């Protein structure tokens, strides 16, 4: 018998809400949190919208001496982990380090925006103007390292950087760590703070982001014929992934079970998906095999649905390859709510899927008004629906051709 891994805590930080209940209320409101960028001057670019967290107040989580060593990316990482741990009622503390608790995190860009800011200071004042802890802030691994230090977790620790699939990979790897007896609890998640001039501009330069000029709330339109690119966001999410009997022994609330995981690569192009969709389809099939489920068992798919022309059409084709040309499975793309926080997105969507299972409600694809024949799925348009859910799938298909998939289920 394999050890089973369940989700006992969730901690989202998004532009539609922070914490489980605020995030869920944001989803049930069926309105976008995307706005016009205000944290820097985006007028020099073609893209102007983003999923900014305007009400972020790090002083809620950290004393002043800690804030000096934590950039925005690391703040999101540690704060989301604390939210999830508190939600799971897991005991933690530096004075009582735990060797069977680990951290598995993901990010696309890590602390690169802090480096961008510090480079401006360097040009003005030389090394005297640079934060002396810069070297400790810019690397992606600062996420799991700071979480481990903050809470006293001496178990397995890793931060992956697998572009837009990073958060999903972190959840999948946490499943493996629990299943293979490396840990009893793993804090799995992703964080991203990419909204800075050069980082934002770099994606604008390769013409992958939406150039929508209307209401910013309508800029991200998954599966819609008028979609014209992804909308960058910031945010984070953590999940406490725990061995089932360990969770039961301490009376923990269980949201869902992590049942299957897969990871592969298109080996084709850095930004365009493999036209045949075969690698995306294989990712879904492999995750099903890992979960010991058939396509007919899946009740809902949370699609990657980045709102680009190629991605959404290719994902549709891949889903049909696995689930049948005339599949009736509900498939929603939820980035219209909170944009696309790159490496954090998969963790946010895993959290969303766990809540959907727990509360038996499918979130919709908002901003859907012009159906695209190339995306002729049941996209749950504009309004969510109550539904009996036993098994759900979450896809993340990122730059570099990285394809990851996780399957969650009700605990039986």
C-alpha positions in Angstrom: 0.0 0.0 0.0 1.3 3.4 -1.0 1.2 6.2 1.6 -1.6 8.6 0.7 -1.2 12.4 0.6 -4.0 14.8 1.5 -4.5 18.5 1.6 -5.1 19.8 5.1 -4.3 23.5 4.7 -4.6 26.2 2.0 -3.2 29.7 1.9 -3.9 31.8 -1.2 -2.7 35.4 -1.9 -4.3 36.7 -5.0 -5.8 39.9 -6.4 -9.3 38.6 -5.7 -8.6 37.8 -2.1 -6.1 36.6 0.5 -6.8 33.6 2.7 -9.2 30.8 2.0 -12.5 32.5 2.7 -11.6 35.8 0.9 -10.3 33.9 -2.1 -13.5 31.7 -2.2 -15.7 34.8 -2.0 -13.7 36.3 -4.9 -14.4 33.3 -7.0 -18.1 33.2 -6.1 -18.4 36.9 -7.0 -17.6 35.9 -10.6 -15.7 39.2 -11.2 -12.1 39.8 -12.3 -9.5 41.3 -10.0 -7.4 42.5 -13.0 -6.8 46.2 -13.2 -4.6 48.7 -15.0 -0.9 48.5 -13.8 -0.2 51.2 -11.1 3.1 49.9 -9.5 5.2 51.2 -12.4 4.6 53.2 -15.6 3.3 50.6 -18.2 2.4 53.3 -20.8 5.7 52.6 -22.6 4.5 49.0 -23.4 1.7 47.6 -25.5 0.3 45.7 -22.5 -1.1 47.7 -19.6 -3.1 45.4 -17.4 -2.2 43.0 -14.6 -3.3 41.2 -11.5 -1.8 43.5 -8.9 -2.3 42.9 -5.2 -3.0 46.5 -4.2 -3.7 45.9 -0.6 -0.6 44.0 0.3 0.7 44.9 3.8 3.7 42.9 4.8 3.7 44.4 8.3 0.7 42.1 9.0 3.1 39.1 8.8 6.6 40.3 9.5 8.4 42.5 12.1 10.6 45.3 10.7 13.9 43.4 11.1 12.6 40.5 9.0 11.3 42.8 6.3 14.8 44.1 5.6 15.8 40.6 4.4 12.7 39.7 2.5 11.8 41.0 -1.0 8.2 41.0 -2.2 8.6 37.5 -3.7 9.9 36.1 -0.4 7.2 37.9 1.6 4.5 36.2 -0.5 6.3 32.8 -0.1 6.5 32.9 3.7 3.1 34.6 4.3 1.3 32.1 2.1 3.0 29.2 3.9 1.9 30.7 7.3 -1.7 31.0 6.1 -1.8 27.4 5.0 -0.1 26.1 8.2 -2.5 28.0 10.3 -5.4 26.8 8.3 -4.2 23.2 8.8 -3.5 23.9 12.5 0.0 22.5 12.1 2.3 23.4 15.0 5.6 25.1 14.0 8.4 27.1 15.6 12.2 27.6 15.3 12.6 26.5 18.9 11.1 23.1 18.0 12.6 22.1 14.6 10.8 19.3 12.8 12.7 16.8 10.6 9.7 15.2 9.0 8.2 18.4 7.6 9.5 19.7 4.3 8.9 22.4 1.7 8.4 22.1 -2.0 8.0 25.4 -3.8 7.9 26.8 -7.3 8.6 30.1 -9.1 9.4 31.3 -12.6 11.4 34.4 -11.8 12.2 34.3 -8.1 13.7 37.6 -6.9 14.6 39.0 -10.3 12.4 42.1 -9.8 14.3 42.9 -6.6 17.5 42.7 -8.6 16.0 45.0 -11.1 15.2 47.6 -8.5 18.6 47.2 -6.9 20.4 47.7 -10.2 18.7 51.1 -10.5 20.0 52.0 -7.1 23.5 50.7 -8.0 23.6 52.9 -11.1 22.7 55.9 -8.9 24.8 55.3 -5.8 27.2 52.4 -6.5 27.4 49.5 -4.1 26.6 51.8 -1.2 23.0 52.1 -2.5 22.5 48.3 -2.7 20.7 46.3 -0.1 23.5 44.3 1.6 21.3 41.2 1.6 20.7 41.3 -2.2 22.6 38.2 -2.8 20.3 36.3 -0.5 17.1 37.7 -2.1 17.5 37.2 -5.8 17.8 33.4 -6.1 14.6 31.4 -6.4 15.5 29.0 -3.6 15.0 31.9 -1.1 11.4 30.7 -1.0 11.7 27.3 0.5 14.8 28.4 2.5 13.0 31.3 4.2 9.9 29.1 4.9 12.1 26.5 6.5 14.0 29.0 8.6 10.8 30.8 9.6 8.9 27.7 10.8 11.7 25.3 11.7 11.3 22.7 9.0 14.4 20.6 8.5 12.9 18.1 6.1 13.2 17.9 2.4 13.5 21.4 0.8 13.4 22.5 -2.8 12.3 25.3 -5.1 11.8 24.4 -8.7 11.7 26.9 -11.6 9.7 25.3 -14.3 8.1 28.4 -15.8 4.3 28.5 -15.6 4.2 24.9 -14.5 6.3 25.5 -11.3 3.4 25.6 -8.8 1.9 22.4 -10.2 5.3 20.7 -10.1 5.7 21.7 -6.4 2.4 20.0 -5.6 3.3 16.9 -7.6 6.8 16.6 -6.0 5.2 17.0 -2.5 3.0 14.0 -3.4 6.1 12.0 -4.2 7.9 13.1 -1.0 4.9 12.0 1.2 4.2 8.8 -0.9 7.9 7.8 -0.7 8.2 8.4 3.0 10.6 11.4 2.8 8.2 13.5 4.9 4.9 13.4 6.8 4.0 17.0 5.9 5.1 19.1 3.0 4.3 22.8 2.5 3.8 22.9 -1.3 3.2 26.1 -3.2 4.4 28.8 -5.6 5.0 32.5 -5.4 5.6 35.2 -8.0 6.2 39.0 -7.8 7.0 39.8 -11.5 5.4 43.2 -11.9 8.4 45.4 -12.5 9.4 47.4 -15.5 12.0 45.2 -17.2 10.5 41.9 -16.3 7.0 43.0 -17.5 8.6 44.6 -20.6 10.5 41.4 -21.5 7.2 39.5 -21.9 5.7 42.4 -23.8 8.6 42.3 -26.1 7.9 38.8 -27.2 4.3 39.6 -27.9 2.7 37.1 -25.5 0.7 39.4 -23.3 -2.7 40.9 -24.0 -2.8 44.3 -25.6 -6.4 44.9 -24.6 -7.3 48.6 -24.4 -10.8 48.3 -23.0 -11.9 47.6 -19.4 -9.0 45.9 -17.7 -11.3 43.4 -16.1 -12.1 42.0 -19.5 -8.4 41.7 -20.7 -8.0 38.0 -19.9 -10.6 36.0 -21.9 -9.8 32.2 -21.8 -11.3 30.2 -24.7 -13.0 33.3 -26.1 -12.5 34.0 -29.8 -11.2 37.6 -29.0 -8.5 36.4 -26.6 -5.2 38.1 -27.4 -2.6 37.0 -24.9 -2.0 36.3 -21.2 -2.3 38.9 -18.5 0.6 38.9 -16.0 -0.2 38.8 -12.3 1.4 38.5 -8.9 0.5 36.3 -6.0 1.1 33.0 -4.2 -0.6 29.9 -2.8 0.5 27.2 -0.4 -1.0 23.8 0.4 -0.2 21.7 3.4 0.1 18.2 1.9 0.1 15.5 4.6 0.2 11.8 4.9 -3.4 10.6 5.4 -3.1 8.7 8.7 -0.9 11.5 10.1 -3.7 13.9 9.3 -6.4 11.7 10.7 -4.4 11.1 13.9 -4.4 14.8 14.7 -8.0 15.3 13.6 -7.2 17.6 10.7 -9.8 18.8 8.3 -9.1 17.2 4.9 -10.0 19.2 1.7 -8.9 16.7 -0.9 -6.4 13.9 -1.7 -3.5 14.4 -4.2 -3.9 11.3 -6.3 -1.7 11.7 -9.5 1.0 13.7 -11.0 2.9 13.9 -14.3 5.6 16.1 -15.9 7.0 16.1 -19.4 8.3 18.4 -22.2 7.2 19.2 -25.7 10.8 19.4 -26.9 9.6 21.8 -29.5 9.7 25.6 -28.9 10.2 28.0 -26.0 6.9 29.8 -26.3 4.7 27.8 -28.8 3.0 24.5 -27.9 3.7 21.4 -29.9 1.0 21.7 -32.7 -0.2 18.1 -32.3 -0.9 18.5 -28.6 0.5 15.0 -28.0 2.7 15.9 -25.1 -0.1 17.8 -23.2 -2.3 14.8 -23.9 0.4 12.4 -22.6 0.7 14.5 -19.4 -3.0 14.1 -18.7 -2.9 10.3 -19.5 0.2 9.8 -17.3 -1.4 11.6 -14.4 -4.5 9.5 -14.8 -2.4 6.4 -14.7 -0.6 7.6 -11.6 -3.9 8.1 -9.9 -5.2 4.8 -11.2 -8.2 6.5 -12.8 -9.8 6.5 -16.2 -10.8 9.5 -18.2 -14.5 8.8 -17.4 -13.7 9.3 -13.7 -12.8 13.0 -14.0 -15.7 15.4 -13.1 -14.0 18.7 -13.8 -10.8 20.0 -15.5 -9.2 23.3 -14.5 -7.4 24.2 -17.7 -4.2 26.0 -18.1 -6.1 28.3 -20.5 -3.7 31.2 -20.6 -5.9 33.2 -22.9 -3.5 33.0 -25.9 -4.7 31.9 -29.2 -2.4 28.9 -29.6 -2.4 27.7 -26.0 -6.2 27.5 -25.5 -6.8 25.9 -28.9 -4.0 23.3 -28.4 -5.2 22.5 -24.9 -8.7 22.0 -26.3 -7.3 19.6 -28.9 -5.3 17.7 -26.2 -8.3 17.3 -23.9 -10.3 15.8 -26.8 -7.5 13.4 -27.5 -7.7 12.1 -23.9 -11.4 12.5 -23.1 -13.0 12.1 -26.5 -14.0 14.4 -29.3 -17.4 15.0 -27.9 -16.5 15.2 -24.2 -19.0 16.8 -21.9 -16.6 17.3 -18.9 -16.7 20.9 -17.6 -13.4 22.6 -18.4 -13.0 26.1 -17.0 -10.1 28.6 -17.4 -9.9 30.7 -14.2 -7.1 33.1 -15.0 -9.7 35.7 -15.8 -10.2 36.1 -12.1 -6.6 36.5 -10.9 -4.5 36.9 -14.1 -1.4 34.7 -14.6 1.1 34.8 -11.7 3.5 32.6 -13.7 5.1 30.1 -11.4 2.5 30.6 -8.7 -0.5 29.9 -10.9 -0.4 26.1 -10.7 -0.4 26.3 -6.9 -3.3 28.8 -6.9 -5.2 26.5 -9.2 -4.5 23.4 -7.1 -5.9 25.3 -4.1 -8.9 26.3 -6.2 -9.5 22.6 -7.2 -9.2 21.5 -3.6 -11.8 24.0 -2.6 -14.0 23.1 -5.5 -14.0 19.4 -4.3 -14.6 20.5 -0.7 -17.5 22.8 -1.6 -18.8 20.9 -4.6 -18.9 24.0 -6.9 -17.2 24.5 -10.3 -15.8 28.0 -10.9 -16.6 29.5 -14.3 -14.6 30.9 -17.2 -15.5 34.6 -16.9 -15.3 37.2 -19.7 -16.6 34.6 -22.1 -18.8 36.3 -24.8 -17.6 35.1 -28.3 -17.4 31.3 -28.6 -14.4 30.0 -30.5 -15.0 26.9 -32.6 -11.4 25.8 -31.9 -12.3 25.7 -28.2 -15.7 24.0 -28.3 -15.7 22.6 -24.8 -18.1 23.0 -21.9 -16.2 26.0 -20.6 -18.7 26.8 -17.8 -19.3 30.2 -19.3 -19.5 33.2 -16.9 -21.3 31.5 -14.0 -20.2 28.7 -11.8 -22.3 25.7 -11.1 -23.0 23.3 -8.2 -21.9 19.8 -9.1 -21.1 16.5 -7.6 -17.3 16.3 -7.8 -15.2 13.3 -6.9 -12.1 13.7 -9.1 -10.7 16.9 -10.7 -7.7 17.6 -12.9 -5.5 20.7 -13.0 -3.3 21.4 -16.0 -0.3 23.7 -16.3 1.4 24.0 -19.7 4.3 26.5 -19.5 7.0 28.3 -21.5 9.8 26.0 -22.6 7.2 23.3 -23.4 6.9 22.2 -19.8 3.7 20.2 -19.1 2.5 19.3 -15.7 -0.7 17.8 -14.4 -2.1 16.9 -11.0 -5.3 15.0 -10.1 -7.1 15.6 -6.8 -10.0 13.6 -5.4 -12.4 13.4 -2.5 -11.1 11.1 0.3 -13.0 7.8 0.3 
